[in-house]
Amino acid sequence: MSNAFFEPARARYIASNIATLNWMLARPRLHGVYLNTKQNPLTLVDYGPEDGWRGPDHIYGWIEGRGLEAVVLHAEALRTLDPDLAGRLEAAAHPLASALEDLRAGDGHAYFAYDRQMQPIRFLPDGTPVAQMRPVDIYTYSDTFVAKGLVAHASVHDRAELPRHLAALRAVIEAIEDGRFQMDEKIALSHAAIAAEIDDFGPRMIMLGAAGMLVRAGLSDVASGFADRFIAHIIDRHFDPATGLLRNAPGLDACNVGHAIEFVGFAFDYLPADPDPELVRVLERILVSSVELGLKGPAIRLVVSASTGQPMSPYCPWWSLPETIRSAALTFERTHGARVLEIWKQADAIFFEKYWRPEAAIAYQCLTEDGPIDYVPATPDLDPGYHTGLSLLAAIDMIGRRDDAFKPE
């Protein structure tokens, strides 16, 4: 099979990841330890204290947990290719892991946003910070991301502490399954808020992202303890056979196609070499349908209607494209589908032509029909190598496995 696409893509992904990681490591740490990606992607000007909730006075636990996972996994991937960068990534990972563990030590939780004194806060609609509620039995995405980051770090650097971090990961899994997980961290954490939320597949999908990492760390039994169940739950309750989409909640018209694409990538990252053929077929269909119906206008829309197939949002966030690259690469590895390869090439072209800013080694965060816009879907911090870096890393690895398979004996 021709390398006309694969080898240039692999080289581009490696170069992009290295550039972003070098950019991130060159920036001054927040509080001397936290990753600092607080830059406006349109102007390339750093956010300052005058920018309020976007500025350096606020730390986002969500981002720092993601960043720890990304830094650890990239350091491992680059150990031979770029030993100097790998060493600098490790040097950043160790104090970050200690800081995140200290944050979680108080009550067993991580929080979305922290103030200058590292106290958990949320923001009122006018931007005023107020103390976040801290119910001990409620878990959030911040708990998920910090738990994943600390497991990643311990699995490489401190195996003796791994059981303790795995227990924290299991606590989040249990909360997801017994109704103690709150998705919206921008409001007060409470059981009433959980009761008002839809039955979205997001919490299971995000946690599924830990499964492949656990398998590669020699912890397949831990991964299989939840991953198979999560995959089955999402397909059984959210898959719409008529359209091939995943509904955000059973019976709901809205479909976050980016999350569906991400789910496919996480599932294939975890599944063994010989998964159930019917499961492979369904996962491939979710990918293809999500891209075909989501790709309207400049890129992949945030939300699509299951009933009409039309976009329900003007926003095209950057992260859906690298997630499509990962999912298409891992799907193509299993199915060799021509349409899947076309989707991979399409996502690659859109991302690097419309979103990627090589002069800054970052991406525009969001496009609409009118071009790049100042839109913050979750946190104002830029991606710390998570959505973009880890997605491209999965494609890099897949191309490497493909090349090894085609080498003569």
Phi, psi and omega in degrees: 000139187295144175268010185302328177260314191297309185292316175298322179297315180300315179297321180294318180294317179298312181297319181294314180298316180298318180297316180295316181296320177296319177301313184293318182289336180284345183276147180296137180289146173281131186056023178078359187218328187276143178299140186239100176242033185275079180224140177287120185287347178271312184266342186063024176263136178295142171289144179239181179304330180292348181270009173060237186295344176273344192274181186289353178284352183234130178254136179253113180301324177306308183293317184292325175294316175300317182296320179299313178302314182294317182296316180297312185290325176291323178300318178295318183292330186261007187302322179267320185291319182215079185300325180296312179296319178302318179295320179291326175295316177299318180298329176281328185291319188298308178293329177295317178299317179297319181294317180293323177294321177296320178299319183281343187295329186301305183229011179084008185233155167250155184233158185298310184227145178231150177270189183298332178271009181060039173259138182296133180223168166225169183245133173289165181306331179273005178093358180289127177281138175225159181296138176278144173292150186228059177295129190291336186262002180258134180242160187219178174300325178298320174300318180299308185293320179291320177299315179298317180297317181289326174294317178301315181294314182293326182294335180261320193245346185206068186299334180296331180268357185300318180304322179295320180286327175294325177296321177294322177297317179296328179296322177292317179302315179298320180295322177300318187277340180245022169079030178241027181246125178254125181280318184274107181265002180271356175244174181298137178284127182195159176292330177295320178295320178297317182297332182274350183278154176284164179276068185283149179276358184306310182301318178291322181297314181296317179294329177302333178299342177281340191295312180297320177300317180295319179300313181293338178272007180080023183241047183299326181294324177293316180297313182292343179292346177220331191294313179300319180293320180292317179299313180297318181299314182295315181291317182295323187259336189244340183288130178256102184301333183291326184246340186082006181269165168257120175286140180307318176221152180306128179082351181277142183284329186287139179228115173279095188292331176297319177295323177296317178297317179299319178303316180299315180298315179296321180296311181292331177296331182268321191297150179291175184294338183235062181289170178302124183302326180292322177296318177300317180299316181295316180298319178297320180293321177301315179300307185297314181296319182296320180287314183297321180274335182276334184280089180228123182084223188289332184195210184271122182291156182291319184223139179232148177276129176291329184282326184248341185076006183263153179295144177249005180216144176279351190271139176236090182289153183296324194294335180298331184284308174298327175296326175293321177300313178299309184296319180294319179299313183287329175289315180299325178299328181270322191251337186055030182288131181297321180293323179296319178295322177299319180296317177302310181298321181295313179296319178301312182295315182296316183297310186282339179269328187251331187252319189289135178245091186298332180292341182240351182060033175225174179243149165304140184279333184200142173238152165235188177302336182269001179109194181298140180226162178271088183228127182248103183285330183223287178238151181285342179293146178283167185296121181272047179083014185269283181301309184284303186299309183290328176295312179295326178297321178297321178291321176302313181296320180296317179295322176298318177295322179296315180298320178296323181293333182266000178288140178292148179293000000 
